[in-house]
Amino acid sequence: MSDIDLDEAIKAVELQVATFDTAAASAERHSAVSRSELLKFADLTSKAMYAEDSKSMAETHKLSEVAKGIAAASLSLANEAKAGLDQVRKAREQVEADRLELEKLRERTAVLERAQATKVTLNVGGQLFDTSIDTLRSAGDSFFACLFGGKWVAKSDAHDGSIFIDRDGTHFRHILNSLRDGDKTVLPNDAATLSSIAAEADFFGMPDLATRVRNQLQQKDADTLNSNAPDAAHHGWGVGVRSRYARRDTGPLAWGR
């Protein structure tokens, strides 16, 4: 639903509220008239009770019947006015609830439209990944900050609107998951896969992820060495192997530093 449709719906609801307010005021006036009729009934009853002895019983009876009729009509009007007022109040409450729901719907629609405006599709080595610009820029000074921060011109494909990145997309989902979840991202345990993720993290300028992956690789090396230590000691072999996954200082990345 567009903002225009929502605004028109809210205006319609507000018009209904005004209509119900008018109906409520009318019902209250109706109730006031009924109270006035009851006062007339009391006055007529008083006249009937204190009629002079010289008047005939027929006239007294007539006054009494008229008074009863007025009382019955007034009571009926009062009941109708009360019932009508209750209906107006209930209807107004429902209209107010509908108006609030429309406001919430408009807010949710605005949030959705903002989210859709930042949605982006990346084509990484032929694999498509849907994400948002906010997610990609959350890594700070990275490849994606250059791509979507105005430093570079990100050209989208004329066919599907995707932005092409010339990298192997096999492990790119781990890059995205790290951007979304940070340190909570679950990494694979395979050494070859971890090594590839570290290389991708270096390329995309995500040092925190690269460090975390290499630490996990070094821990795997240490665990392997520890598990082989008894055999090495038994055979008298020396154990002094430097982890092949230790970070090498490669200098600034070529794409943006």
C-alpha positions as CSV (number, residue, x, y, z in Angstrom):
1,M,0.0,0.0,0.0
2,S,1.5,3.4,-1.0
3,D,1.7,6.5,1.3
4,I,-1.0,8.1,-0.7
5,D,-3.4,5.2,-0.2
6,L,-2.6,5.2,3.5
7,D,-3.2,8.9,3.9
8,E,-6.5,8.7,2.1
9,A,-7.5,5.8,4.4
10,I,-6.6,7.8,7.5
11,K,-8.5,10.8,6.3
12,A,-11.6,8.6,5.8
13,V,-11.2,7.2,9.3
14,E,-10.9,10.7,10.7
15,L,-14.1,11.7,8.9
16,Q,-15.8,8.7,10.5
17,V,-14.6,9.9,13.9
18,A,-16.1,13.3,13.3
19,T,-19.4,11.7,12.1
20,F,-19.5,9.6,15.3
21,D,-18.8,12.7,17.4
22,T,-21.8,14.5,15.8
23,A,-24.0,11.4,16.4
24,A,-22.9,11.3,20.0
25,A,-23.7,15.0,20.5
26,S,-27.1,14.4,19.0
27,A,-27.8,11.4,21.2
28,E,-26.9,13.4,24.3
29,R,-29.3,16.2,23.2
30,H,-31.9,13.5,22.7
31,S,-31.3,12.3,26.2
32,A,-31.7,15.9,27.5
33,V,-35.1,16.1,25.8
34,S,-36.2,12.9,27.5
35,R,-35.2,14.3,30.9
36,S,-37.3,17.4,30.1
37,E,-40.3,15.2,29.3
38,L,-39.9,13.3,32.6
39,L,-40.1,16.7,34.4
40,K,-43.3,17.5,32.6
41,F,-44.7,14.1,33.7
42,A,-43.8,15.0,37.3
43,D,-45.6,18.3,37.0
44,L,-48.7,16.8,35.5
45,T,-48.8,14.1,38.2
46,S,-48.6,16.8,40.8
47,K,-51.5,18.6,39.2
48,A,-53.5,15.4,39.2
49,M,-52.8,14.7,42.9
50,Y,-53.7,18.2,44.0
51,A,-56.7,18.8,41.7
52,E,-59.4,20.7,43.4
53,D,-62.3,18.7,44.8
54,S,-64.7,20.6,42.5
55,K,-63.2,19.0,39.4
56,S,-64.6,15.8,38.1
57,M,-63.0,12.4,38.5
58,A,-63.1,12.2,34.7
59,E,-60.7,15.1,34.3
60,T,-58.4,13.8,37.0
61,H,-58.3,10.4,35.3
62,K,-57.6,12.1,32.0
63,L,-54.7,14.0,33.4
64,S,-53.4,10.8,34.9
65,E,-53.6,8.9,31.6
66,V,-51.9,11.7,29.8
67,A,-49.1,11.8,32.4
68,K,-48.6,8.0,32.1
69,G,-48.4,8.3,28.3
70,I,-45.8,11.0,28.5
71,A,-43.8,9.0,31.1
72,A,-43.8,5.9,28.9
73,A,-42.8,7.9,25.8
74,S,-40.1,9.7,27.7
75,L,-38.7,6.5,29.2
76,S,-38.7,4.9,25.7
77,L,-36.9,7.9,24.3
78,A,-34.3,7.8,27.1
79,N,-33.6,4.1,26.6
80,E,-33.3,4.6,22.8
81,A,-30.9,7.6,23.4
82,K,-28.8,5.6,25.8
83,A,-28.6,2.6,23.4
84,G,-27.7,4.9,20.5
85,L,-25.1,6.6,22.6
86,D,-23.5,3.3,23.5
87,Q,-23.5,2.2,19.9
88,V,-21.8,5.5,18.9
89,R,-19.2,5.1,21.6
90,K,-18.4,1.5,20.6
91,A,-18.2,2.5,16.9
92,R,-15.9,5.4,17.7
93,E,-13.6,3.1,19.7
94,Q,-13.5,0.7,16.7
95,V,-12.7,3.5,14.3
96,E,-10.0,4.8,16.6
97,A,-8.5,1.3,16.7
98,D,-8.6,1.1,12.9
99,R,-6.9,4.5,12.6
100,L,-4.1,3.3,14.9
101,E,-3.7,0.1,12.9
102,L,-3.4,2.2,9.7
103,E,-0.7,4.4,11.3
104,K,1.2,1.2,12.2
105,L,0.8,-0.1,8.7
106,R,2.1,3.1,7.2
107,E,5.2,3.0,9.5
108,R,5.9,-0.7,8.6
109,T,5.5,0.2,4.9
110,A,8.0,3.1,5.3
111,V,10.5,0.8,6.9
112,L,10.0,-1.8,4.2
113,E,10.5,0.8,1.5
114,R,13.7,2.0,3.1
115,A,15.0,-1.6,3.3
116,Q,14.1,-2.2,-0.4
117,A,15.9,1.0,-1.3
118,T,19.1,-0.3,0.2
119,K,18.9,-3.8,-1.2
120,V,21.6,-4.9,-3.5
121,T,22.5,-8.0,-5.5
122,L,26.1,-9.0,-5.9
123,N,27.4,-11.3,-8.6
124,V,30.5,-12.9,-7.2
125,G,32.1,-15.1,-9.8
126,G,28.8,-16.0,-11.3
127,Q,27.0,-16.6,-8.0
128,L,24.3,-14.1,-6.9
129,F,24.0,-12.9,-3.3
130,D,21.2,-10.6,-2.0
131,T,22.1,-8.3,0.9
132,S,21.8,-4.7,1.8
133,I,24.2,-1.7,1.5
134,D,24.1,-1.1,5.2
135,T,25.3,-4.7,5.8
136,L,28.1,-4.4,3.3
137,R,29.3,-1.0,4.7
138,S,29.3,-2.3,8.3
139,A,32.9,-3.5,8.0
140,G,34.2,0.1,8.1
141,D,37.1,0.9,5.8
142,S,36.7,-2.0,3.4
143,F,36.3,-3.0,-0.2
144,F,32.5,-2.5,0.2
145,A,32.9,1.0,1.8
146,C,34.8,2.0,-1.4
147,L,32.3,0.3,-3.6
148,F,29.2,1.9,-2.0
149,G,30.7,5.0,-0.4
150,G,31.2,7.0,-3.5
151,K,34.9,6.3,-3.9
152,W,34.2,4.0,-6.8
153,V,31.4,3.9,-9.4
154,A,29.4,0.7,-8.9
155,K,27.9,-0.3,-12.2
156,S,25.0,-2.6,-12.2
157,D,24.1,-5.2,-14.8
158,A,21.5,-4.0,-17.3
159,H,19.7,-7.4,-17.2
160,D,19.3,-8.2,-13.5
161,G,20.7,-5.1,-11.8
162,S,23.4,-7.0,-10.0
163,I,26.9,-5.7,-9.3
164,F,29.7,-7.9,-10.5
165,I,32.8,-8.7,-8.4
166,D,35.5,-10.7,-10.0
167,R,36.2,-13.2,-7.2
168,D,35.4,-16.9,-6.6
169,G,32.0,-16.9,-5.0
170,T,32.4,-20.4,-3.3
171,H,33.1,-19.0,0.2
172,F,31.5,-15.5,-0.2
173,R,28.6,-16.5,2.0
174,H,31.0,-16.7,4.9
175,I,32.1,-13.1,4.2
176,L,28.4,-12.0,4.2
177,N,27.6,-14.0,7.4
178,S,30.6,-12.3,9.1
179,L,29.2,-8.9,8.1
180,R,25.8,-9.8,9.5
181,D,26.7,-11.6,12.7
182,G,30.3,-10.5,13.5
183,D,32.1,-12.8,16.0
184,K,29.0,-15.0,16.3
185,T,29.5,-16.3,12.8
186,V,30.1,-20.0,12.7
187,L,33.1,-20.9,10.7
188,P,33.8,-24.2,9.0
189,N,36.5,-26.5,10.5
190,D,38.2,-27.6,7.3
191,A,41.7,-26.1,7.0
192,A,41.5,-25.6,3.2
193,T,38.2,-23.8,3.5
194,L,39.5,-21.6,6.4
195,S,42.6,-20.7,4.4
196,S,40.4,-19.6,1.4
197,I,38.2,-17.5,3.7
198,A,41.2,-15.8,5.2
199,A,42.4,-14.9,1.7
200,E,39.0,-13.5,0.8
201,A,38.9,-11.6,4.0
202,D,42.3,-10.0,3.1
203,F,41.0,-9.1,-0.3
204,F,37.8,-7.5,1.0
205,G,39.6,-5.6,3.7
206,M,38.1,-7.4,6.7
207,P,41.1,-7.8,9.1
208,D,39.1,-8.9,12.1
209,L,37.7,-11.9,10.2
210,A,41.1,-12.7,8.7
211,T,42.7,-12.7,12.1
212,R,40.0,-14.8,13.6
213,V,40.3,-17.4,10.8
214,R,44.1,-17.6,11.1
215,N,43.8,-18.0,14.8
216,Q,41.5,-20.9,14.3
217,L,44.0,-22.4,11.8
218,Q,46.9,-22.0,14.2
219,Q,44.9,-23.6,16.9
220,K,44.3,-26.6,14.5
221,D,48.0,-26.8,13.9
222,A,48.8,-26.7,17.6
223,D,46.2,-29.4,18.3
224,T,47.8,-31.6,15.5
225,L,51.3,-31.0,16.9
226,N,50.2,-31.9,20.4
227,S,48.5,-35.1,19.2
228,N,51.7,-36.1,17.4
229,A,54.1,-35.1,20.2
230,P,54.1,-38.6,22.0
231,D,55.1,-40.3,18.8
232,A,57.8,-37.7,18.1
233,A,59.2,-38.1,21.6
234,H,59.2,-41.8,21.3
235,H,61.2,-41.7,18.1
236,G,63.4,-38.9,19.2
237,W,62.2,-36.4,16.5
238,G,62.4,-32.7,17.1
239,V,59.2,-30.7,17.0
240,G,59.7,-27.1,15.9
241,V,57.4,-26.4,13.0
242,R,56.1,-22.8,12.4
243,S,52.5,-22.6,11.5
244,R,52.1,-22.2,7.8
245,Y,49.0,-20.0,8.4
246,A,50.8,-17.3,10.3
247,R,49.8,-13.9,8.9
248,R,52.4,-12.4,6.5
249,D,52.6,-8.6,6.2
250,T,51.6,-8.0,2.6
251,G,51.3,-4.2,2.9
252,P,48.3,-2.0,1.9
253,L,45.7,-3.7,-0.2
254,A,45.8,-2.6,-3.8
255,W,42.1,-1.7,-4.1
256,G,41.6,1.2,-1.8
257,R,44.2,2.1,0.9
